[in-house]
C-alpha cells in the first residue's frame, strides 16, 4: 500500500515523524531508510456527509513521546516510547 498524502510533520535529532490522510503515523530516520508505522487505524470523520474526511491535525515530539491531536474530537494522543 502506498503511503497517503502527508498532513503534518515533526522531527527530533534522529527521526522525522508524520501522519498522512491514510490514517497512519510513521517515523523514518533523518539519514534515510524505510518508514516504520507507529500507529494505524486512526479515526477519520467528516463535517457532514459527502465532505472530505479529517483525522489527526497536528503532530509533535519530545525526548520520550510522539503526540498528535484528533480533529474529530479534539483529543490528544500520546505514544510512549516513540520507538
N, C-alpha and C positions, 0 to 999 in steps of 0.2 A: 504494500500500500504506500503510495506517495504521501509525504507529509503535506498537511494543509497549508493555507496561507498564514504566515506568521503575523500574530496580532500584537505581541509585546515582548520585549527582551529585558534581561538584566544580566549582569556579569560580576564575577569576583576575580581574584588573582589568577585562577586556573581555568575557569569554565564560563561558558555563556549558557544562559537558561532562557527558554522561550515557551510560549504556548501558541497554538495555532487554532484555526477555526475547525479543526477535525476533532477537538476535544482531548488533545494530548498535551502534556507538559514534558518537555525534553531538555536534555543537557548535552553539551559537547565540549571537549577540551579546546581551549583557545589555540593550541598548537595544531589542531586538526583531528580528524578521526570520525568515526561513526557516531551519530546521535544515540543517546540512551533514553528510553522512555522512563520518566519518573512517576507519572500519573496518567491515567486514561479514563475514558468514560465520563468526562466532566459534563455537568449539566448544561444543556443549551435550551434557551427559551426564546420566544418572540413576544413583541409588544402586543401584537394582535395577529390572528390567523392570516397567513399569506405574506407576512413581512419577514425580513431576514432573521436568522437565529443569532442569539448572542450568548456568550458564555463568560469565561474569565475576562476581566477587563484590564487588570494591572498585574505586574509581577515584580517581586523584589527578592533580594538575597542578602543574608548576613553571614557571619562566620560559621553558623551551625545549621541554618534552615533556609528553605525557599518558601515564599508566601505568595499567594495570589488571591485576588478578590473575585467574587462571583457576581456578575452583573445581574443575574436573575433575582437573587435575594439579598444582595449586599453583604454576604458573609465573607470572612477572611479565612482561607485555608492555610495551614502551616504544615510543611513536610520536614520532619527532623528524623534522622540526619538527612542532609541534602545529597546523599550518595547516589 
